[in-house]
Amino acid sequence: MMDDALKMPRPPSRPPLPPVSTYLRAVFALGRASIAPGFPALAFFYFYRLGMGLYLALSVDRVVSIDDLSQRGVLMAPMLQIPAYIPVFVLIYMPFLLLQDGILRGSPFSLGRSMRAVLERVLPLIASGIAQVVIVFGPPILLLAGAALLARSVPTRPEELTRAIVLVSLVPCVVYIFVMLFFLWFALPALVLDRRGPLRSIRLSFGLVATHFGGLLGRILVTFILVILAAVVLAFPAEILQVAAAAAEVEHPVLKIATVVWTAAVAALLFPFMMASVVVLYRALVPAAGESMVREGVAEAIVEPHRVSSPFQFE
């Protein structure tokens, strides 16, 4: 009896990822299914992107030389634009996670209910955001500060040596930032969808990525490549307008406005599918409370009742 027990197969230590083809079909189905219930959020996203794009396109162009890149104002300019994306993050990104998760589980959330649930988690979101910023940008800032001190310690401080020190320190900083962003891929879904604490959600995200590093990286890269290809194809009319403006050697405001209008529509159209790529992977690895496994088949509200196969049938 003991020998038979020892020969019994052990349960897998980690849930398997869905096949790539099944994952892509699930992302497409979930993204398409969330367009109608999430249309107000997508409309807000479109007009928000349109307003920012028109402001940037019609504002006075400023030519920045290489010498100006060392100025503090130029370096801080991108950081000053970050607060402009906070409304998109709170009112669109986070509610869309809940909206698509409800569709995937077969118990859809309304958009208003999703927004209320996000607002209830404002304090944990702020704490998680601070912790993630420290994790992602803390070590690079320390490394760059050390490189700056090292450059100042050089007696003559030739420009070539200073630039070399900064360049050598920038390469590991950029690599570290991308790696940490990847390891924090599921921190916000865990915080909002399963109401985990800020630190617990970060720890869960690190564990999921560490145990499925290759599979997650491959599926995310495939998704990004397909989204980029779709964006290039859909943005082809905008590219024609830009080429026409360059050929005419004239920057007419109408051409700029038409380009921004089209590119904002493309971004709003692709947004649900980018969000679905996160939700499908997260729920494939972390089943919701009270459910056996999301991979066993949920979201019957999306597919027809008589349909045998579902893009959310991961096994």
N, C-alpha and C positions, 0 to 999 in steps of 0.2 A: 504493500500500500504506500509506503514511504517512497519507494522507487518510482511508482506511478505519479506520485505528487511532484517529485522532482523533475519528471519528464514533461509535466504540463507546461505549455507555452506561457511565458510571462507576458503580462500586458505591456504594451509599448510605453517607454518612459516619457515619450513626448508625442503629441498628436501629429500625424503626418500632414503635410501640406497637400492641398488639392492639386491634381495635375494641371499643367500650364494651360492646356486647351479648355479644361473645365473652369479654371479660374478666370480666364478671359471671357468666356461666355457668361459667367456669373457677374462679372464687372459690367459688361455691356447691358445685361438684362436689368441689373439693379440701377445702373445709371439712367437707363431709359424709363424705368418705372418710377423714379423719383422726380422726373421733370415736371409732371403735372401737379403733384401735391406740393412741390417746392418751388412752383413758378413765382410766387411773390418774392422769395429770397433771390431767385435768379434774376428777376427784373431789377431788384435793388442792386444786385451785384453788377448788372449791365450798366445801369445809369451811373453808379459810383465809378466804375472803370471809365465810362464815357466822359464824365466830368473831369477826372484826373487826367485822362489822355488829352482832352481838349485844352486844359490848362497848360500842360507841358508842350503841346504842339504849337499853340498860338502865343506862348510867352516868348519873350525876347531871347534869341539864342545867345549863349555865352560860350565863347571859344576858350578852352582851358589849355594852356601850354603845359609841357612837361615840368617846367620850372615851378609852375603854380601848384603842382600836386603836393609839394611839401608844405603848403600853407594849411593851417589848422582849419580854416573855414571850408576849404574844398573837401578835406577828409571827413569833416563832420556833417557835410550836406546830406549824404545818404542816411545817416543816423537820424537826422531831423525829419525824414520822410516816414520813418517807422510808425509814429503815432497815427498817421493817416490811415493805416491798415487795421487799426484796432476795431473800428466798427464792422469791417468785413469779417474779422476774426470772431467777434462776439455774436453778431447778428446773422451770419451766414455760415461760416465754417463749422462752428460747434453745433448749432441746431441741425445742420445737414447730417452730421454724424448720427444724431438721435433719430432723425427722420428716416434715413436709410437703414439704420439698425432695426427700427420697427418694421419696415417693409421686409427686410430679410428674415425676420423672425415670425412674420405672419400676423403681427399685431401693430399695424401702422400707427405712428404718432402724427398728430396734426402739427403744422408748422408753428402755430402759436403755443401749443403745449411744449414743443421742443425748445422754443425760445425761453419759456418760463423755467423749464428744467435747467437750462444753461445759466440763467440769471441766479438761480438758487445756488449754483456752484461757483459764484464769482470769487469768493475768498479762496477756496482751494485752487481755482485757476490762477489767481494772482500768485499764490505761494508756489505753485508748480512752475509758473513762468519765470519767477525769480530764480528758483533752483536750477531750471534748465539753462538760463542765461549764464549763471555762474559755472555750470558744468561745461558748457560749450565754449564760452569766451574767457573764462577765468584763466586757465593755463596759457592760452595764446597771448593774453595781455601781459601776463607775468614774463613770458618768454621775450616778447617784443620790448618790454621795459628793460629787461636784462641786456638785450642786444643794443638798445639805445645807450645804456650806461657804459657798455663795452666800447661803443663807438666814441663816446665822449672821453674815455680814458686814454685814447690814442693821442700822443703828444701833438703830432702834426695834423691828424685827422684828414687825410686826403679823401677826396670825394669818392674815388674808386673803392677804397677800402670800406668806407661807410656804407656805400650802396651794396657791396658784396655781403657785408654782415647782415644788413636788413633783408636782402634777398634770401640768404641762407636760413634766416629765422622765419621768413614768411612761408617757405615751402612746408615745413612740418606743421606750422599753424593751420594752413589751409587743409592739409590732409587730416589733421586732428579734428577740425570743425566738421568736415564732411562725415567722418567716422562717428562722431558723437551725435550728429543729427540723425544718422541712420539708426544708432542704438536707441534713440529717443523716439523712434517712429510711432510706437504704440502708447506713449505716455499719456497723451491727451485722450485717445479713445478709452483707455482704462479709467481715466479720471471721470469722464462724463458718462460713458455707457454703463459702467459697472460701479460708479460712485466710490471708487477707491481713493485713498488719501494721496496727497501730492507725492510723498516719498515712496509710498507703496506702488503707485502707478509707474514711477520712474524705474523702480527696482524690477517690476514685472516686465517692462519694456526691454530692459537690459537682458533679462533672462530669456525672453522669447527670441530676441535677435541673436543672442549668443548660441542658442541651441538650434536655430534654423538659419544660420548666417547665409550659407550659400543659396538655399532655396528661396529665401526672402529677397536676397539681392538680385537673383536672376529674374524673379517675377516682377519686381519693381522696375528693373531696367527694361524689361520687355514692355511693360505698361508705359513707361516714359517714352520709349522709342515710338510706340504706336501713337501715343498722344501727340508727339512732336510731328510725326508724319501727317496725322490728321490735321493738325494746325497749319502745316505748310500747304496742304491741299486746299483747305477751306479759306486760308488767307491769300490765295492766289489772286483774286480780284484786287485786294489791297496792294499786292506787289506790283500789279500792272499799273495802278495809279501812281505809285512811287517811281516806277520806271518812266512813265509818261512825263511826270514832273521833272525828272532828271534830264530827260531828252530835250524837253523844252527850255531847260535852264531857267526855269521860273518856279518859284515857290508860291503857288496860289493858295490862299486859305481854304478855298472850297475843296481842293484835292486833299489837303491835310485833314479837314473835317470828315470827308468821306472815308479816308483811311482809318481814322480813329473809330468811326461808327462801326465799320466792318470788323476791325480787330477786336473791339469790345464785345461784339456779338459772338465771335468765335470763342473768345475766352469764357463767356457765359454758357455757351453750348457744351464745351468740354469740361466745365467744372464738375457736374454731377458724376462723370465717369472717373475723374481723378479721386473724388471722395469715395466712390464705390470701391476703388482699388484698395483703399485703406480698410474700409469696413469689412469687406469680404475676407481679407487676410486675417484681420483681428478675430472675427467670429469663427473662422476656421480653426484658430488656435486656442481661443478662450470662449467656450460655450457660455451662454447666458445662464444665470441662476435658474434652476428648475427645469432645465432642458438637458437631454442626454448629450447630444452633439449636434452642432449646426450642420455638420457635414452629412448627417443622416437625412436631411431634407426638411427645409422649412420654407417659409414665404410662399404658402399655397395661394396667397392673394394675388401673386404676380402671374402665375401660370394658370391655364385653364384647368378646371377640375378634372376633365377627362384626359388631360395630357399625361402620358406615362413618364416621360423623361423631363427633368427640370435642370436648367443651368446651375441651380443651387444644390443639386444632388452630387455631393463631392465624392461619394463612394459608389 
